[in-house]
Structures are given as structure tokens and as C-alpha cells.
């Protein structure tokens, strides 16, 4: 039997995926994320994997490293790398409950990226049930903090990928079902304005508003956006009392850069904004950067195999570079052959309309099984 002929069933997969989706796991809730990891660990153990729980660092939950029995265990093989955290706070299920209707399934995190992670688990389940053995050892790594761009386990990802023959990242598929073969850099910056407090009604002129200064800086920063390097301020925190001129304001910036040159220029432009103006200090701190991942021959060979498999399954797989960070930024930049965005099809990720196409569960499971049994 070919791996493409394994008996994948969409209804059975939805039944298995549902508990994952209903186990809400927002990044900043370490207890919730760890609860999701416990659930995934149970399912991985049930299909024969040896699971190691890696304690979280800082405010983040645990990670999972799971290896499947193989005669060449410990030798270079395949790493399946994904995250189990979502952007949806606990309670989102009240507004976005798990439901299936019209060939689609909804739920927080179902597209990004619990659906893709589950597809690969199901592929390994069916491979094992059929008595098949993957040519190479297979390891799964699920991490807890990708959505906030602060990869506490970056070294865990890089250590797991180092020396592997291939890394497969089940992030959501591109809109046309295509795979990602390279990613733009993602840089984060923390901003701080420090002004001078005063009573807003009685002595307004004596104060120096950190909020007003930050507002001016936000407009300046977002105006630096080009096609090749974008800047977006997505978080702002300031103020406690409306009758007090705020002395401190904090914000966070996300920047996308298509090339290393674009990244270097963008970082330099951000850092050059620092200084004092009208009695308010402006401080820029560079945060986590996901490096530029350029397509290399090993990645293109993986894509060629995926395209061949997709043709046998019944669809044509395109490829492209993409914005938005993933584990692939790290593993691809290391030079390890990496194929990204081979998870489920869907729409509305990070919104209250997040859903997947149910048929893509079996389509992607066949693709996953084909890759896991044909990469050598």
C-alpha cells in the first residue's frame, strides 16, 4: 500500500482535532498552553511516540519533543516543527465555538496551527497502523510562544533541526494551497517615551506627555513603510489617570524585511530615532528577530517532492516566499532543508472567523504521509 492510499477519514480527524481546538491556549497563559501540551503528549504517546516535556522559560508554557521508534533512532531524520499557542484569549470559544458547517470547521487556533499539527500526528498514526516504517527517524517538536514572536525555545528549535535531513512546518497553507520555501525577516522593537507628569487640569503646561510624544513617533515610524520593509505599531500601553499627564508610554513595533539589506536598513532607521525631543526621551530597544530565510537547493528538492505528491493526490502545489514568521525562519536560515506552510487550508486566522476547509484534512494528511515515507 502507498502512503497516499492510507484510509484517512475527515470525520474521524475532526473528532480527534476538536479537543485540541477546545483546549484554549493563548501564548501568555502558560497554564493553558501547558494543558494543551499535555493533551498533545497524550495523543502522541497513544500512537507510540516517546514524549519529553521540556519546561517553559519565563512566562511561557512547556514544549514537547516526541520521537517515534525507528531502527536508526538518533541518526539524521525528519523534524516536524510547530507551535501550540494561539492569539485567542481564554473565553474565545464563547464567540468562536467549534462547529462544522458547509464543508468548513471553525474554532480558535484551528487553522493556525492546531489543524496542521494534528494532520501530521494523524499521518504518523496511519503509517503505524499500516505496519509501515518511515525511511528516516521522525521527531515532533511543539513549542509554546510563536505567536508573540519571543521564541524562548529558539535554541530548542535550532538544536532539534541541526543535522536533520528535512524540517516540515505545518503552518497554514498559502491561499492557493501552496507551500512556503522562504520567509522574510521579522524584527520586533520595544518603544519607550519618558516625559514629565503634571496635573492635566490644573498645571497642564508643566507636564510633558509621553502619550502625545509616542503618538507622534507612531506616525513617523509607520510612515517609514515601503514595499520591501514594513513597520506596524500593534501594542500601546500608557496612563493610569485621565487627570494626570502621562510620564511613560510603551509600544511595540513589528517590522517585515524582504532581504538582509532591507532588514539592516530598517533596524538602523529604528535605532536612529532614539533621543530627546521637547523634554521627552525616546528609547528604542531591539527585540527578537526572525532571520531572513532564502530558498536553497535542499528546500527546493523538498518542494519538488511535495509538488510530485500533490499531483498524485489531485492538486497542484505552488510555492512562494512569505511574510509572517515561523519556525522555518530559524531552520531555513540554518541551511537545513525546510518546507513550510504545508498544513491545512483555511481563512480568517487570528480572527473570530478562523476556519479550515474540512476536505483539506485528508488532502494534507496524504501529503504529510507521502513526505514522511519518501524523504530520504
KOLKE-572306 format. One record per residue (C-alpha): residue in three letters; z, y, x. Coordinates in steps of 0.02 Angstrom, whole numbers, padded with zeros to 5 digits, always signed. Layout:
BEGIN
ALAZYX/...
# end
This chain:
BEGIN
UNK+00000+00000+00000/UNK-00042+00175+00060/UNK+00097+00304+00056/UNK-00015+00407-00057/UNK-00004+00268-00186/UNK+00185+00263-00196/UNK+00250+00271-00376/UNK+00310+00449-00386/UNK+00363+00499-00560/UNK+00384+00683-00608/UNK+00514+00649-00744/UNK+00621+00546-00626/UNK+00607+00680-00493/UNK+00658+00816-00616/UNK+00810+00712-00665/UNK+00861+00700-00483/UNK+00823+00882-00445/UNK+00918+00951-00595/UNK+01093+00927-00521/UNK+01037+01019-00365/UNK+00973+01167-00466/UNK+01129+01171-00574/UNK+01239+01170-00419/UNK+01227+01357-00388/UNK+01233+01402-00203/UNK+01218+01588-00161/UNK+01224+01618+00026/UNK+01382+01722+00031/UNK+01483+01594-00068/UNK+01524+01469+00069/UNK+01619+01354-00050/UNK+01471+01347-00170/UNK+01345+01314-00032/UNK+01455+01178+00043/UNK+01469+01098-00129/UNK+01279+01092-00135/UNK+01276+01015+00038/UNK+01398+00881-00020/UNK+01280+00839-00163/UNK+01130+00828-00048/UNK+01231+00723+00076/UNK+01273+00600-00063/UNK+01089+00582-00110/UNK+01035+00564+00072/UNK+01168+00432+00106/UNK+01114+00337-00050/UNK+00940+00311+00024/UNK+01006+00251+00191/UNK+01023+00408+00297/UNK+01167+00435+00415/UNK+01232+00608+00371/UNK+01328+00726+00482/UNK+01413+00878+00405/UNK+01410+01025+00526/UNK+01550+01150+00492/UNK+01496+01326+00444/UNK+01524+01477+00554/UNK+01583+01648+00497/UNK+01565+01671+00309/UNK+01436+01533+00286/UNK+01443+01356+00218/UNK+01412+01190+00303/UNK+01247+01121+00366/UNK+01182+00943+00352/UNK+01097+00839+00486/UNK+01035+00672+00420/UNK+00944+00537+00517/UNK+00857+00385+00446/UNK+00866+00212+00527/UNK+00722+00183+00648/UNK+00693+00068+00797/UNK+00652+00220+00905/UNK+00801+00323+00848/UNK+00836+00460+00975/UNK+00655+00475+01030/UNK+00542+00622+00982/UNK+00502+00617+00798/UNK+00488+00723+00640/UNK+00610+00857+00586/UNK+00614+00912+00404/UNK+00698+01082+00404/UNK+00753+01181+00252/UNK+00891+01286+00177/UNK+01002+01255+00027/UNK+01064+01432-00004/UNK+00986+01542-00138/UNK+00984+01727-00181/UNK+01055+01695-00356/UNK+01241+01730-00382/UNK+01352+01604-00469/UNK+01329+01630-00655/UNK+01140+01649-00647/UNK+01124+01485-00744/UNK+01178+01580-00899/UNK+01021+01688-00886/UNK+00908+01562-00799/UNK+00960+01389-00859/UNK+00872+01233-00801/UNK+00738+01198-00929/UNK+00568+01112-00939/UNK+00430+01179-01049/UNK+00240+01184-01045/UNK+00223+01094-00880/UNK+00347+01209-00792/UNK+00529+01193-00742/UNK+00647+01341-00721/UNK+00811+01366-00630/UNK+00893+01465-00489/UNK+00828+01407-00321/UNK+00712+01276-00395/UNK+00562+01350-00304/UNK+00650+01424-00153/UNK+00681+01294-00095/UNK+00778+01154-00176/UNK+00620+01085-00255/UNK+00532+01063-00088/UNK+00686+00989-00005/UNK+00705+00864-00145/UNK+00521+00816-00135/UNK+00543+00761+00046/UNK+00702+00665+00004/UNK+00607+00575-00134/UNK+00465+00537-00014/UNK+00587+00451+00104/UNK+00666+00359-00043/UNK+00499+00288-00099/UNK+00446+00246+00078/UNK+00606+00146+00098/UNK+00590+00060-00070/UNK+00415+00003-00025/UNK+00480-00076+00136/UNK+00377+00044+00240/UNK+00431+00117+00407/UNK+00381+00288+00469/UNK+00294+00281+00640/UNK+00418+00409+00708/UNK+00604+00437+00679/UNK+00640+00562+00539/UNK+00782+00687+00535/UNK+00826+00810+00396/UNK+00916+00974+00432/UNK+00978+01080+00287/UNK+01056+01249+00329/UNK+01161+01373+00226/UNK+01108+01552+00264/UNK+00920+01578+00273/UNK+00913+01697+00126/UNK+01017+01832+00211/UNK+00922+01819+00374/UNK+01079+01789+00475/UNK+01046+01614+00541/UNK+01217+01565+00603/UNK+01146+01391+00641/UNK+00992+01457+00735/UNK+01044+01356+00887/UNK+01064+01205+00772/UNK+00885+01226+00711/UNK+00816+01250+00886/UNK+00915+01105+00958/UNK+00856+00991+00817/UNK+00675+01044+00842/UNK+00670+01038+01031/UNK+00558+00895+01092/UNK+00506+00840+00918/UNK+00327+00790+00881/UNK+00324+00893+00721/UNK+00428+01006+00610/UNK+00393+01007+00423/UNK+00462+01152+00321/UNK+00459+01126+00131/UNK+00464+01311+00087/UNK+00364+01352-00071/UNK+00176+01334-00058/UNK+00065+01487-00048/UNK-00002+01548-00217/UNK-00159+01441-00200/UNK-00059+01289-00142/UNK-00096+01321+00042/UNK+00014+01295+00194/UNK+00081+01420+00319/UNK+00028+01396+00500/UNK+00108+01553+00572/UNK+00229+01689+00519/UNK+00253+01872+00554/UNK+00413+01930+00636/UNK+00558+01984+00527/UNK+00682+02108+00601/UNK+00839+02173+00519/UNK+00934+02332+00557/UNK+01106+02395+00505/UNK+01117+02582+00474/UNK+01273+02691+00475/UNK+01292+02876+00439/UNK+01458+02959+00479/UNK+01491+03130+00403/UNK+01646+03231+00358/UNK+01746+03215+00198/UNK+01798+03356+00083/UNK+01840+03383-00100/UNK+01673+03385-00191/UNK+01729+03511-00321/UNK+01848+03623-00226/UNK+01777+03626-00047/UNK+01601+03552-00054/UNK+01534+03661+00086/UNK+01667+03597+00206/UNK+01601+03418+00193/UNK+01454+03332+00273/UNK+01388+03198+00155/UNK+01349+03032+00236/UNK+01262+02981+00074/UNK+01144+03130+00073/UNK+01104+03103+00257/UNK+01069+02919+00226/UNK+00955+02962+00080/UNK+00851+03074+00193/UNK+00844+02938+00326/UNK+00790+02807+00199/UNK+00640+02912+00150/UNK+00599+02939+00334/UNK+00613+02754+00375/UNK+00510+02690+00230/UNK+00375+02820+00270/UNK+00350+02731+00437/UNK+00274+02581+00346/UNK+00098+02528+00396/UNK-00008+02376+00356/UNK+00049+02294+00517/UNK+00233+02343+00517/UNK+00333+02375+00359/UNK+00507+02447+00330/UNK+00611+02423+00173/UNK+00790+02476+00138/UNK+00864+02346+00022/UNK+01053+02371+00030/UNK+01158+02531+00024/UNK+01349+02545+00017/UNK+01445+02709+00008/UNK+01577+02808-00082/UNK+01739+02772-00173/UNK+01774+02929-00272/UNK+01646+03043-00354/UNK+01753+03195-00315/UNK+01753+03162-00128/UNK+01609+03197-00010/UNK+01574+03027+00068/UNK+01608+03018+00255/UNK+01524+02850+00281/UNK+01369+02761+00215/UNK+01297+02594+00267/UNK+01124+02522+00233/UNK+01016+02376+00286/UNK+00831+02378+00332/UNK+00706+02236+00333/UNK+00551+02255+00441/UNK+00398+02143+00448/UNK+00285+02147+00601/UNK+00122+02051+00618/UNK+00118+02041+00808/UNK+00240+02055+00953/UNK+00167+02227+00994/UNK+00197+02283+00815/UNK+00375+02216+00824/UNK+00413+02303+00988/UNK+00345+02468+00924/UNK+00441+02452+00760/UNK+00605+02415+00849/UNK+00579+02562+00966/UNK+00542+02678+00819/UNK+00700+02624+00727/UNK+00814+02643+00878/UNK+00738+02814+00917/UNK+00805+02881+00752/UNK+00984+02874+00813/UNK+01077+03036+00843/UNK+01169+03180+00762/UNK+01095+03298+00635/UNK+01182+03434+00535/UNK+01353+03365+00578/UNK+01314+03185+00529/UNK+01297+03044+00656/UNK+01163+02914+00625/UNK+01186+02744+00708/UNK+01058+02602+00708/UNK+01109+02426+00756/UNK+00977+02291+00778/UNK+01017+02134+00682/UNK+00941+01960+00679/UNK+00757+01948+00720/UNK+00647+01802+00673/UNK+00513+01795+00807/UNK+00326+01802+00784/UNK+00253+01628+00763/UNK+00071+01616+00815/UNK-00032+01461+00768/UNK-00055+01340+00914/UNK-00159+01181+00935/UNK-00015+01066+00887/UNK+00013+01159+00725/UNK-00173+01160+00687/UNK-00179+00971+00713/UNK-00039+00952+00585/UNK-00135+01062+00465/UNK-00294+00960+00490/UNK-00197+00803+00443/UNK-00122+00888+00290/UNK-00292+00950+00235/UNK-00364+00775+00251/UNK-00219+00704+00150/UNK-00234+00838+00017/UNK-00417+00795-00005/UNK-00369+00614-00039/UNK-00235+00671-00161/UNK-00359+00781-00254/UNK-00337+00961-00199/UNK-00399+01072-00059/UNK-00264+01143+00055/UNK-00294+01314+00130/UNK-00193+01391+00271/UNK-00136+01564+00321/UNK-00007+01663+00415/UNK+00126+01742+00307/UNK+00266+01866+00298/UNK+00440+01817+00246/UNK+00549+01724+00368/UNK+00584+01538+00376/UNK+00646+01406+00498/UNK+00464+01396+00551/UNK+00480+01563+00641/UNK+00603+01482+00761/UNK+00523+01312+00783/UNK+00344+01378+00789/UNK+00391+01512+00916/UNK+00466+01374+01024/UNK+00295+01292+01030/UNK+00345+01141+00925/UNK+00202+01093+00806/UNK+00260+01161+00639/UNK+00186+01155+00464/UNK+00269+01271+00339/UNK+00261+01304+00151/UNK+00217+01126+00104/UNK+00344+01124-00037/UNK+00317+01144-00223/UNK+00200+01262-00314/UNK+00277+01393-00425/UNK+00305+01576-00463/UNK+00445+01702-00479/UNK+00552+01655-00330/UNK+00704+01770-00312/UNK+00688+01825-00495/UNK+00752+01769-00664/UNK+00581+01689-00694/UNK+00590+01570-00545/UNK+00498+01411-00593/UNK+00390+01271-00524/UNK+00239+01178-00587/UNK+00304+01007-00633/UNK+00144+00919-00579/UNK+00168+00987-00404/UNK+00321+00875-00381/UNK+00214+00717-00373/UNK+00072+00806-00283/UNK+00188+00867-00146/UNK+00284+00704-00137/UNK+00121+00613-00098/UNK+00080+00743+00033/UNK+00255+00725+00108/UNK+00243+00535+00110/UNK+00071+00545+00190/UNK+00132+00661+00328/UNK+00290+00562+00361/UNK+00192+00399+00379/UNK+00042+00465+00476/UNK+00111+00588+00603/UNK+00118+00502+00771/
# end
